[in-house]
């Protein structure tokens, strides 16, 4: 039996209705994902001053230190200080047994005094006496020369008158030549005494005097070495010997440290050190102290350390009450390069894309997150400088950006929402 036309129409209507209902349901199911929004936390990119802080470990050292050793090997007679004693520069800290040194000083003082007396005798007596004798010899030779000149003159006249023979004139002239020679020698001798002889005598006497004086001063210096004095203000930190034990020359006897201020010595790379200058502020974190200790840079080494190719930098901090101890490990933070008007966002806003580049997710006015690749600069205190890629006022996802696709619709929440990927940057 064939179905009627009416039944065929009803069946077609039912099938068409079913297909229409299925199509509507399918459309609703396809549109639902586009209405889903991911909850995120966001912040606005701002312009502000940002300063890079260089952080590194250091060991605290005293501002000044002196390891004092004896210059002579002698027993220690007495100590005037103990470990922990505060001393001033020049203060007597120990005395060595110096009996033999005192005797040596007296012996050399006697020799020195004798040399002084000899020198005075040469200056005031010996040298003038030799000079006077030479002057007298010259005067006598001059008188003899004058006499012979008169004799020759007289005999020439007598010989001309025929009163004397020629040999008498020759004898007189020969005597004149001898007198002239004696006069020349006496004059040269006087000059030698006045110039060379006096100078040599004085130099000889002065040399003996200086030699005696040098030995006396050396003996006095050795005596002073027996008195061990502090070269600086500070505190005695080491005293390895006791009274009666022998202090060996060159071996440490006492150590004095100036701990009124301490030095944190750090080693930085050349690029880091080039950002710094003497006088820059710094802070030091010391275990056991609640607050950081403020200080400043006092030295930037002018040369690289040959072993590590780093540059040594000193940070000086005050130490009132000696509460900080040399040798303590500490952490130093030094203010480096600053950018006064930088675009900054929290470090946690940074994420790394598949290519390994740094990106941030910027929320558009339509509530859709867009991925922006950025270049970063200085980091400090949880903030990072964005050199390019975003502008001031851009709304950047701070938490919830990890694994978020470009073009995802987001909803900004103000609460502290823990997202499985909200740790952000994989720095």
C-alpha positions in Angstrom: 0.0 0.0 0.0 1.5 3.3 -1.1 1.6 6.2 1.4 -0.7 9.0 0.8 0.5 12.4 -0.3 -0.4 13.9 3.1 1.7 11.5 5.0 4.7 12.2 2.7 4.3 15.9 3.4 4.3 15.4 7.2 7.4 13.2 7.0 9.2 15.8 5.0 8.3 18.5 7.5 9.5 16.5 10.4 12.9 15.8 8.7 13.3 19.4 7.8 12.6 20.5 11.4 15.1 18.0 12.7 17.8 19.2 10.3 17.1 22.8 11.3 17.3 22.1 15.0 20.6 20.2 14.5 22.0 23.1 12.5 21.1 25.6 15.3 22.6 23.5 18.0 25.8 23.1 15.9 26.0 26.9 15.4 25.7 27.5 19.2 28.4 24.9 19.9 30.8 26.6 17.4 30.3 30.0 18.8 30.8 29.2 22.5 34.7 29.1 22.4 34.9 32.6 21.1 33.1 33.9 24.2 35.6 32.3 26.7 37.9 34.8 28.4 41.1 34.0 30.3 41.5 35.6 33.7 44.8 37.5 34.0 46.4 40.2 36.1 47.7 43.3 34.3 49.7 46.5 34.8 50.3 49.6 32.9 53.8 50.4 31.4 55.1 53.6 33.0 58.0 55.9 32.7 60.3 56.3 35.7 63.9 56.3 36.9 65.5 52.9 37.0 69.0 52.1 38.3 70.8 48.9 37.8 72.2 47.4 41.1 75.3 45.2 40.8 75.2 42.5 43.5 78.0 40.2 44.4 79.6 38.5 47.4 82.5 39.9 49.4 84.6 39.4 52.5 84.9 42.3 55.0 88.5 43.5 55.6 89.9 46.1 58.0 90.5 49.6 56.8 94.1 49.3 57.8 96.3 46.5 59.1 99.8 46.2 60.4 101.6 42.9 61.0 104.5 43.9 63.2 107.7 41.9 63.4 110.9 42.5 65.4 114.0 43.7 63.5 116.3 41.9 65.9 116.2 38.5 67.6 115.9 39.0 71.3 113.8 37.6 74.2 110.6 39.5 75.0 111.1 41.3 78.3 107.5 42.6 78.7 104.2 42.9 76.8 102.0 46.0 77.5 99.0 44.8 75.5 96.7 41.8 75.1 94.5 40.6 72.3 91.6 43.1 72.0 93.6 46.0 73.5 93.0 49.4 71.7 96.2 51.1 70.8 97.2 54.5 69.4 99.9 55.2 66.8 103.3 55.2 68.5 102.1 53.5 71.6 104.6 51.1 73.2 103.3 47.5 73.0 106.2 45.3 73.9 109.8 45.6 75.1 112.6 43.2 74.2 115.7 42.5 76.4 118.0 45.2 75.2 120.9 45.1 77.7 123.5 44.2 75.1 122.2 46.9 72.7 122.6 49.6 75.3 126.2 48.6 75.8 126.8 48.7 72.1 125.3 52.2 72.0 127.7 53.4 74.7 130.7 51.9 72.9 129.9 53.6 69.6 129.1 56.9 71.3 132.6 56.9 72.7 134.1 56.3 69.3 131.9 59.0 67.8 133.0 61.5 70.4 136.7 60.8 69.8 136.2 61.3 66.0 134.5 64.6 66.7 137.5 65.7 68.7 140.0 64.6 66.0 138.1 66.5 63.4 138.1 69.7 65.4 141.9 69.3 66.0 142.4 69.0 62.2 140.3 72.1 61.5 141.7 74.3 64.2 145.3 73.1 64.7 146.9 70.8 62.2 145.8 72.4 59.0 146.7 76.0 60.0 150.1 74.9 61.3 151.1 73.3 58.0 149.9 76.4 56.2 152.0 78.8 58.4 155.1 76.7 57.9 154.7 76.8 54.1 154.2 80.5 54.3 157.4 80.9 56.3 159.3 78.8 53.8 158.0 80.9 51.0 159.0 84.2 52.8 162.5 82.9 53.5 163.0 81.8 49.8 161.8 85.3 48.7 164.2 87.0 51.0 167.1 84.8 49.7 166.0 85.5 46.1 166.0 89.3 46.8 169.5 89.1 48.4 171.0 87.2 45.4 169.5 89.6 43.0 171.2 92.5 44.8 174.5 90.6 44.8 174.4 90.0 41.1 173.6 93.6 40.5 176.5 94.8 42.6 179.0 92.4 41.1 178.0 93.4 37.6 178.9 96.9 38.4 182.2 95.9 40.0 183.0 93.7 37.1 182.4 96.6 34.7 184.9 98.7 36.7 187.4 95.8 36.7 187.4 95.5 40.5 186.5 91.7 40.5 187.2 88.8 38.3 184.5 87.3 36.0 184.2 84.1 38.0 182.9 86.1 41.0 180.1 87.4 38.8 179.4 83.9 37.5 179.2 82.5 41.0 176.7 85.2 42.0 174.5 84.5 39.0 174.5 80.8 39.7 173.4 81.5 43.3 170.6 83.7 42.0 169.3 80.9 39.8 169.3 78.5 42.8 167.5 81.1 44.9 164.8 81.6 42.1 164.3 77.8 42.0 163.9 77.6 45.7 161.4 80.4 45.7 159.3 78.7 43.0 159.2 75.4 44.9 158.2 77.2 48.1 155.4 79.0 46.3 154.1 75.8 44.8 154.2 74.0 48.1 152.2 76.7 49.8 149.6 76.5 47.1 149.4 72.7 47.5 149.0 73.1 51.3 146.3 75.7 50.9 144.4 73.8 48.3 145.1 70.1 48.2 146.7 69.4 51.5 143.9 71.2 53.5 141.2 69.6 51.5 142.6 66.1 52.0 143.2 66.6 55.7 139.7 67.8 56.2 138.2 65.0 54.1 140.1 62.4 56.0 139.0 63.7 59.3 135.4 64.2 58.2 135.3 60.6 56.8 136.4 59.2 60.2 133.8 61.3 61.9 131.0 60.2 59.6 131.9 56.6 59.9 131.9 56.8 63.7 128.5 58.7 63.6 127.0 56.0 61.3 128.0 53.2 63.7 126.6 55.1 66.6 123.3 55.7 64.8 123.1 52.1 63.8 123.5 51.0 67.4 120.9 53.5 68.5 118.5 52.2 65.8 119.0 48.6 67.1 118.2 49.8 70.6 115.0 51.4 69.3 114.1 48.1 67.6 113.8 46.6 71.0 110.8 48.9 71.6 107.8 47.5 69.7 105.4 50.4 68.9 102.1 50.5 67.0 102.4 52.2 63.5 98.6 52.8 63.4 95.6 53.4 65.6 93.6 50.1 66.0 93.0 47.0 68.0 95.5 44.2 68.8 94.2 41.0 67.1 97.2 38.7 67.3 99.9 38.1 69.9 101.4 34.7 69.4 104.3 35.0 72.0 104.5 35.3 75.8 107.0 37.3 77.9 110.3 35.4 78.0 110.0 33.8 74.6 112.4 34.9 71.8 111.1 37.2 69.2 112.8 36.1 65.9 113.7 38.8 63.5 111.2 39.0 60.7 108.6 36.7 62.4 105.2 38.3 63.3 105.1 39.5 66.8 101.8 41.5 67.0 99.0 42.3 64.6 97.0 45.6 64.8 93.9 46.2 62.8 92.0 49.5 62.3 88.4 48.3 62.4 86.7 51.8 62.7 85.7 51.2 59.1 85.7 48.1 57.0 86.3 47.4 53.4 84.2 45.0 51.3 86.5 44.0 48.4 84.6 42.7 45.3 85.7 41.7 41.8 83.6 42.9 38.9 83.8 42.5 35.2 85.3 45.3 33.1 81.9 46.3 31.7 80.4 46.6 35.2 83.3 48.5 36.6 83.2 51.0 33.7 79.7 52.1 35.0 81.1 53.1 38.4 83.1 55.9 39.9 84.7 56.6 43.3 82.1 58.0 45.6 79.1 56.0 44.2 76.7 54.7 47.0 76.6 51.1 47.9 74.9 48.9 50.5 76.2 45.8 52.3 74.1 43.0 53.7 75.7 41.3 56.7 74.3 38.1 58.2 72.7 38.8 61.6 71.9 42.4 60.9 68.3 43.4 60.1 69.3 46.4 58.1 71.7 47.0 55.2 74.8 49.0 56.0 75.3 52.0 53.7 78.7 52.7 52.3 80.5 54.1 49.2 83.1 53.2 46.6 86.6 54.3 47.7 88.7 52.5 45.1 88.4 51.2 41.6 91.6 49.3 40.6 93.2 50.9 37.5 94.3 47.5 36.2 92.7 44.1 35.6 93.6 41.2 37.9 95.8 39.0 35.8 94.4 35.8 37.2 90.7 36.4 36.9 90.7 39.4 34.4 88.3 41.2 36.8 88.6 44.6 38.4 88.9 44.9 42.2 86.5 47.5 43.8 86.5 48.6 47.4 83.3 49.6 49.3 84.0 51.3 52.6 81.4 51.1 55.4 81.5 52.6 58.9 81.8 50.2 61.9 80.7 52.0 65.1 81.2 49.9 68.2 83.1 47.3 66.2 79.9 45.3 65.7 81.1 44.1 62.3 84.1 41.7 62.3 86.8 41.4 59.6 86.6 38.1 57.7 82.7 38.1 57.7 81.1 37.1 54.4 78.7 39.8 53.1 76.7 40.7 50.0 77.4 44.0 48.3 74.9 46.0 46.2 76.3 48.8 44.1 74.2 51.4 42.2 75.4 51.3 38.6 73.9 52.7 35.4 70.7 54.8 35.6 68.1 55.7 33.1 66.0 58.7 34.3 63.0 58.3 31.9 62.7 54.6 31.1 59.6 52.6 30.1 59.4 49.9 32.8 57.2 46.9 33.6 57.4 44.2 36.2 60.0 41.4 35.4 57.2 38.8 35.7 55.6 40.4 32.6 58.3 38.9 30.4 57.9 35.6 28.7 60.0 33.7 26.2 58.5 32.7 22.9 59.3 29.6 20.9 62.2 31.4 19.1 63.8 32.2 22.4 63.0 36.0 22.2 61.6 38.1 25.0 57.9 39.1 24.6 55.1 40.7 26.5 51.3 40.3 26.1 49.6 43.7 25.5 45.9 43.9 26.1 44.1 45.9 23.3 41.0 48.0 23.8 38.9 45.1 22.6 40.1 42.9 25.5 42.3 40.8 23.2 45.9 39.9 24.2 48.5 40.6 21.5 52.1 39.3 21.6 54.8 42.0 21.3 58.5 41.2 20.9 60.6 43.6 23.1 64.2 44.6 23.8 65.1 44.9 27.4 67.6 47.0 29.3 68.3 47.5 33.0 66.7 45.3 35.7 66.2 46.4 39.3 64.0 45.6 42.2 61.6 43.4 40.2 61.3 45.9 37.4 62.8 45.8 33.9 63.4 48.5 31.3 61.7 48.0 27.9 63.9 49.6 25.3 61.5 49.1 22.4 58.4 47.1 21.5 55.7 48.9 23.7 54.8 52.4 24.6 53.9 54.3 27.8 50.4 53.5 28.9 50.2 50.1 27.3 48.3 47.5 29.5 50.6 44.5 29.9 49.7 41.2 31.3 51.6 40.6 34.5 50.3 37.2 35.5 48.7 34.6 33.3 50.6 35.4 30.1 52.6 32.1 30.0 51.4 29.8 27.1 48.8 32.3 26.2 48.1 32.5 22.4 48.2 35.7 20.5 44.6 37.0 20.0 43.2 35.3 23.1 40.4 37.2 24.8 41.3 38.0 28.4 39.6 39.3 31.5 41.7 41.5 33.9 41.2 40.6 37.6 42.5 42.5 40.6 42.9 39.5 42.9 46.1 37.5 43.4 45.2 34.7 41.0 47.5 31.7 40.9 47.9 30.5 37.3 49.8 27.4 36.4 51.8 29.5 34.0 51.8 32.9 35.8 55.4 32.6 36.9 56.0 34.5 33.7 59.6 35.0 32.4 61.9 32.0 32.2 64.9 34.1 32.7 
